Amino acid sequence: MATDTQSPTGHPDSDLRLSGQRLPRWAVPATAAGSVVLTLAVFALTPLQGRADFLVAVGIVFLLGQTAASFLVEGRRHAVDRLATNVVYTCFVLAIIPLVAVIVTVLVHGLKVVNLTFLTHSQRNIGPTDTGGGVYHAIIGTLEIAFVTSLISIPIAVLVAVYLVEYGGRGLLARLVTFFVDVMTGIPSIVAGLFIYVVWILTLGFQRSGFPACLALAILMIPVVVRSTEEMLKLVPNELRESSLALGVPKWRTILRVVIPTALPGIITGIMLGVARVAGETAPLLLLTGYTQSINFNLFSGPMAALPTLIFDQAGRPSQSAVDRAWGAALVLIVIVMLLNLVARVIARLTRVR
């Protein structure tokens, strides 16, 4: 005599089971392989084409196949759970593929020209169709501009974040500061460059140089650092503040000696995100510094090269050697940003409160 399987809630059927049959481990790779084969067949029989369309189609077929198989074997609960998990992983893969493609493309083209000579020479006296030359002048300009921009932005951003979290509360000034930080976060880089151009060059009469570019980039970097620092300060447990204040330590010393050291790893990470953003900006540099093929160490006089402006200049030239130099400069810029992030990680680990 057959009896129905009872679920913990008293309902029959295996659809509400909390345990039961599970898909074998080979089901996921088998479904993925089947999705690729099925998508290839569809693309061969239809006008569909394109690598991006193919990847999206494979992802959709994979999700549908995994969900259907899980529903038939494992039941509705496991099928819904597996669908949510697969959606997350599929979206991650689809998002990481363009990043990997960009890095691989830059490596393939950039490694052809990057060598010691490329890193230690400038483009002075190198014609549009000439080979040789390097990016030394642009590396110097990029590091100087990023350093001065950080000197301007970091103290202002950290102090603003400390005010918003520790002193501002829900006051009118705090709300106004938060509003303007949100507005600044969405400002296009060219708008910041135009603002500094009008104030620094047209109104005050100074010449184009590296320093006004630092001011424009500071406008872009400050809101990024403010937001990240604010969130890190909010994560510091209030018990630490209360313990310090209970011992009679003034609030300003509590902030300097307890709150900021505790949040310092996260603050450094946010700072490096801001540095990474401004290091790759091109529009304010083209507007405020121009471009030169020679080395210029002076931020306050004359045009100054940077890696983004060098890439823009060389990529638009009619020779393959110039385009290759642009790829090499792009690789150098990526490496510099990665090195800065690694240094920040080391500093954050060494300064972490234990």
C-alpha positions as CSV (number, residue, x, y, z in Angstrom):
1,M,0.0,0.0,0.0
2,A,1.6,3.3,-1.2
3,T,1.8,6.2,1.2
4,D,2.6,9.8,0.4
5,T,5.8,11.3,1.6
6,Q,5.0,13.9,4.2
7,S,6.9,17.2,4.5
8,P,7.6,18.8,7.9
9,T,4.6,21.0,7.4
10,G,2.3,18.1,6.7
11,H,2.0,18.6,3.0
12,P,2.6,15.6,0.7
13,D,4.9,15.6,-2.3
14,S,8.6,15.9,-2.4
15,D,8.5,19.5,-3.6
16,L,8.7,20.8,0.0
17,R,11.5,18.5,1.2
18,L,14.4,19.9,3.0
19,S,16.6,17.0,1.9
20,G,16.6,14.4,-0.8
21,Q,18.2,13.7,-4.1
22,R,20.9,16.1,-5.3
23,L,22.5,16.7,-8.7
24,P,25.8,15.0,-9.1
25,R,29.0,17.0,-9.2
26,W,29.4,16.6,-12.9
27,A,26.1,18.2,-13.6
28,V,27.4,21.7,-13.6
29,P,30.3,21.2,-16.1
30,A,28.0,19.0,-18.2
31,T,25.3,21.7,-18.3
32,A,27.9,24.3,-19.2
33,A,29.3,22.2,-22.0
34,G,25.8,21.4,-23.3
35,S,25.0,25.2,-23.1
36,V,28.0,25.9,-25.3
37,V,27.2,23.2,-27.8
38,L,23.5,24.2,-28.0
39,T,24.4,27.9,-28.4
40,L,26.9,27.1,-31.2
41,A,24.2,25.2,-33.0
42,V,21.7,28.1,-32.6
43,F,24.3,30.6,-33.9
44,A,25.1,28.3,-36.9
45,L,21.4,28.0,-37.9
46,T,20.4,31.6,-37.3
47,P,21.7,35.0,-38.3
48,L,23.0,35.6,-34.7
49,Q,26.6,36.5,-34.4
50,G,29.1,38.3,-32.2
51,R,31.2,37.2,-29.2
52,A,29.2,39.3,-26.7
53,D,25.9,37.9,-27.9
54,F,27.3,34.4,-27.7
55,L,28.5,34.7,-24.1
56,V,25.1,36.1,-23.0
57,A,23.3,33.3,-24.8
58,V,25.5,30.7,-23.2
59,G,24.8,32.2,-19.8
60,I,21.0,32.2,-20.3
61,V,21.0,28.6,-21.6
62,F,23.1,27.5,-18.7
63,L,20.8,29.1,-16.2
64,L,17.7,27.6,-17.8
65,G,19.3,24.1,-18.0
66,Q,20.6,24.1,-14.4
67,T,17.3,25.3,-13.1
68,A,15.3,22.7,-15.0
69,A,17.5,19.9,-14.0
70,S,17.5,20.9,-10.4
71,F,13.7,21.2,-10.4
72,L,13.3,17.7,-11.8
73,V,15.8,16.0,-9.5
74,E,16.0,18.1,-6.3
75,G,12.6,19.9,-6.1
76,R,11.5,23.5,-6.1
77,R,13.4,24.6,-3.0
78,H,16.8,23.5,-4.2
79,A,16.0,24.7,-7.7
80,V,15.2,28.2,-6.6
81,D,18.4,28.2,-4.4
82,R,20.5,26.9,-7.3
83,L,19.0,29.5,-9.7
84,A,19.9,32.4,-7.4
85,T,23.4,31.0,-6.9
86,N,23.9,30.5,-10.6
87,V,22.6,34.0,-11.5
88,V,25.3,35.5,-9.1
89,Y,28.1,33.4,-10.6
90,T,27.0,33.9,-14.2
91,C,26.8,37.7,-13.7
92,F,30.3,37.6,-12.1
93,V,31.7,35.7,-15.0
94,L,30.0,38.0,-17.6
95,A,31.4,41.0,-15.7
96,I,34.9,39.7,-15.3
97,I,35.3,38.6,-19.0
98,P,35.7,42.2,-20.3
99,L,38.2,43.1,-17.6
100,V,40.3,40.0,-18.4
101,A,40.0,40.8,-22.1
102,V,41.2,44.3,-21.6
103,I,44.2,43.2,-19.4
104,V,45.2,40.5,-21.8
105,T,45.0,42.9,-24.8
106,V,47.1,45.5,-23.1
107,L,49.6,42.9,-22.0
108,V,49.9,41.4,-25.5
109,H,50.4,44.8,-27.2
110,G,52.3,46.5,-24.4
111,L,54.9,43.9,-23.8
112,K,56.2,44.4,-27.4
113,V,57.6,47.8,-26.6
114,V,58.1,48.0,-22.8
115,N,61.8,47.7,-22.0
116,L,64.4,49.6,-20.0
117,T,64.9,52.1,-22.8
118,F,61.2,52.7,-23.0
119,L,61.0,53.4,-19.3
120,T,64.1,55.7,-19.1
121,H,63.7,57.9,-22.2
122,S,61.3,60.6,-23.2
123,Q,59.7,61.4,-26.6
124,R,61.9,64.4,-27.2
125,N,63.0,64.7,-30.9
126,I,60.9,61.7,-31.8
127,G,58.7,62.3,-34.9
128,P,55.2,61.0,-35.5
129,T,56.5,58.2,-37.7
130,D,59.8,57.5,-35.9
131,T,60.5,54.5,-33.7
132,G,62.0,54.5,-30.3
133,G,61.5,57.0,-27.5
134,G,59.9,56.2,-24.2
135,V,57.5,57.3,-21.4
136,Y,59.9,58.5,-18.7
137,H,58.6,62.1,-19.0
138,A,55.0,60.9,-18.7
139,I,55.7,58.7,-15.7
140,I,57.3,61.7,-13.9
141,G,54.3,63.8,-14.7
142,T,51.8,61.2,-13.6
143,L,53.5,60.6,-10.3
144,E,53.9,64.3,-9.5
145,I,50.3,65.1,-10.4
146,A,49.0,62.1,-8.4
147,F,51.2,63.0,-5.4
148,V,50.2,66.7,-5.2
149,T,46.5,65.8,-5.8
150,S,46.7,63.4,-2.9
151,L,48.3,66.1,-0.7
152,I,45.4,68.4,-1.4
153,S,42.6,65.9,-1.3
154,I,43.4,63.5,1.5
155,P,43.5,66.0,4.5
156,I,40.3,67.8,3.3
157,A,38.4,64.5,2.6
158,V,39.4,62.9,5.9
159,L,38.6,66.0,7.9
160,V,35.2,66.3,6.2
161,A,34.4,62.6,6.9
162,V,35.4,62.9,10.5
163,Y,33.2,66.0,10.9
164,L,30.2,64.2,9.3
165,V,30.6,61.1,11.5
166,E,31.9,62.4,14.8
167,Y,30.6,66.0,15.0
168,G,28.0,66.8,12.4
169,G,25.2,64.5,13.5
170,R,21.9,65.5,11.8
171,G,22.6,69.2,11.8
172,L,21.9,71.5,8.9
173,L,25.6,72.0,8.0
174,A,26.2,68.2,7.9
175,R,23.2,67.7,5.6
176,L,24.5,70.5,3.3
177,V,28.0,68.9,3.2
178,T,26.6,65.5,2.5
179,F,24.5,67.0,-0.3
180,F,27.4,68.7,-2.0
181,V,29.6,65.6,-1.6
182,D,26.9,63.6,-3.4
183,V,26.8,66.2,-6.2
184,M,30.5,66.3,-6.5
185,T,30.6,62.5,-6.9
186,G,28.7,62.7,-10.1
187,I,30.6,65.6,-11.7
188,P,32.1,64.7,-15.0
189,S,35.9,65.2,-15.2
190,I,35.6,67.7,-18.0
191,V,33.3,69.9,-15.9
192,A,35.9,70.0,-13.1
193,G,38.6,70.8,-15.7
194,L,36.5,73.7,-17.2
195,F,35.8,75.1,-13.7
196,I,39.5,75.3,-12.9
197,Y,40.3,76.6,-16.4
198,V,37.9,79.5,-15.9
199,V,39.1,80.3,-12.4
200,W,42.8,79.7,-12.6
201,I,43.6,80.6,-16.2
202,L,40.9,83.0,-17.5
203,T,40.1,84.8,-14.2
204,L,43.5,84.8,-12.3
205,G,45.6,84.8,-15.4
206,F,48.0,82.0,-14.7
207,Q,49.4,79.8,-17.4
208,R,48.6,76.2,-18.2
209,S,50.7,73.8,-16.1
210,G,50.5,70.8,-13.9
211,F,49.2,72.5,-10.8
212,P,45.7,73.5,-12.1
213,A,45.3,69.9,-13.2
214,C,46.0,68.8,-9.6
215,L,43.2,71.2,-8.5
216,A,40.8,69.7,-11.0
217,L,41.7,66.2,-10.0
218,A,41.3,67.0,-6.4
219,I,37.7,68.0,-7.0
220,L,37.2,64.5,-8.4
221,M,39.1,62.7,-5.7
222,I,37.7,64.4,-2.6
223,P,34.2,62.9,-2.8
224,V,35.5,59.4,-3.3
225,V,37.7,59.6,-0.3
226,V,35.0,61.3,1.8
227,R,32.5,58.6,1.1
228,S,34.8,55.7,1.7
229,T,36.3,57.2,4.9
230,E,32.8,58.0,6.2
231,E,31.7,54.4,5.8
232,M,34.9,53.1,7.5
233,L,34.5,55.5,10.5
234,K,30.9,54.3,10.9
235,L,32.1,50.7,11.2
236,V,34.2,51.5,14.3
237,P,32.3,50.1,17.3
238,N,30.9,52.8,19.6
239,E,32.1,50.8,22.5
240,L,35.7,51.9,21.7
241,R,34.7,55.6,21.7
242,E,32.8,55.2,24.9
243,S,35.6,53.3,26.6
244,S,38.1,56.1,25.7
245,L,35.8,58.9,26.8
246,A,35.0,57.1,30.1
247,L,38.7,57.2,30.8
248,G,38.7,60.9,30.5
249,V,40.3,61.1,27.1
250,P,39.2,64.2,25.1
251,K,37.1,63.6,22.1
252,W,39.7,64.9,19.6
253,R,42.3,62.6,21.1
254,T,39.9,59.7,21.0
255,I,39.4,60.3,17.3
256,L,43.1,60.6,16.6
257,R,44.3,57.7,18.7
258,V,41.4,55.3,18.7
259,V,38.9,55.9,15.9
260,I,41.1,56.7,12.9
261,P,43.8,54.0,13.7
262,T,41.0,51.4,13.9
263,A,39.5,52.5,10.6
264,L,42.9,53.2,8.9
265,P,43.0,50.1,6.6
266,G,39.7,50.9,5.1
267,I,40.6,54.6,4.8
268,I,43.8,53.7,3.0
269,T,41.8,51.5,0.6
270,G,39.4,54.3,-0.1
271,I,42.3,56.7,-0.7
272,M,43.9,54.4,-3.2
273,L,40.6,54.1,-5.0
274,G,40.6,57.8,-5.4
275,V,44.2,57.8,-6.6
276,A,43.4,55.1,-9.1
277,R,40.6,57.2,-10.5
278,V,42.5,60.4,-10.9
279,A,45.6,58.7,-12.3
280,G,43.7,57.7,-15.4
281,E,41.8,60.9,-16.0
282,T,42.6,62.5,-19.4
283,A,40.2,65.4,-20.0
284,P,41.3,67.8,-17.3
285,L,45.0,67.2,-18.2
286,L,44.4,67.9,-21.9
287,L,42.6,71.1,-20.9
288,L,44.9,72.4,-18.2
289,T,48.4,71.0,-18.8
290,G,48.5,70.3,-22.5
291,Y,51.2,67.8,-23.7
292,T,54.9,67.9,-24.2
293,Q,57.4,65.4,-25.4
294,S,60.1,66.7,-23.1
295,I,60.7,66.2,-19.4
296,N,59.2,68.9,-17.1
297,F,59.6,68.6,-13.3
298,N,58.0,72.0,-12.6
299,L,54.3,71.7,-11.8
300,F,53.9,75.5,-12.0
301,S,55.5,76.3,-15.3
302,G,54.8,75.0,-18.8
303,P,53.0,72.0,-20.2
304,M,53.6,68.6,-18.6
305,A,53.1,65.1,-19.9
306,A,51.3,62.4,-18.2
307,L,50.6,58.8,-19.2
308,P,46.9,59.4,-20.1
309,T,47.8,62.4,-22.3
310,L,50.7,60.4,-23.9
311,I,48.3,57.6,-24.7
312,F,45.8,60.1,-26.2
313,D,48.6,61.7,-28.3
314,Q,50.2,58.6,-29.5
315,A,47.0,56.6,-30.3
316,G,45.9,59.4,-32.7
317,R,49.1,59.4,-34.7
318,P,49.2,57.7,-38.2
319,S,52.0,55.3,-37.6
320,Q,52.0,51.8,-36.0
321,S,55.1,52.7,-33.9
322,A,53.1,55.5,-32.2
323,V,50.2,53.2,-31.5
324,D,52.6,50.6,-30.0
325,R,53.9,53.3,-27.7
326,A,50.4,54.1,-26.6
327,W,49.8,50.4,-25.7
328,G,53.1,50.4,-23.8
329,A,52.1,53.5,-21.9
330,A,48.7,51.9,-21.1
331,L,50.5,48.9,-19.6
332,V,52.8,51.1,-17.6
333,L,49.8,53.0,-16.2
334,I,48.1,49.8,-15.1
335,V,51.3,48.6,-13.4
336,I,51.7,51.9,-11.6
337,V,48.2,51.7,-10.3
338,M,48.6,48.1,-9.2
339,L,51.9,48.9,-7.4
340,L,50.2,51.8,-5.6
341,N,47.4,49.5,-4.5
342,L,49.9,46.9,-3.3
343,V,51.8,49.5,-1.3
344,A,48.5,50.6,0.2
345,R,47.7,47.0,1.2
346,V,51.0,46.6,2.9
347,I,50.6,49.9,4.8
348,A,47.1,48.9,5.8
349,R,48.3,45.5,7.1
350,L,51.2,47.0,9.0
351,T,49.1,49.8,10.6
352,R,46.1,47.5,11.4
353,V,45.1,47.7,15.1
354,R,45.4,44.3,16.8
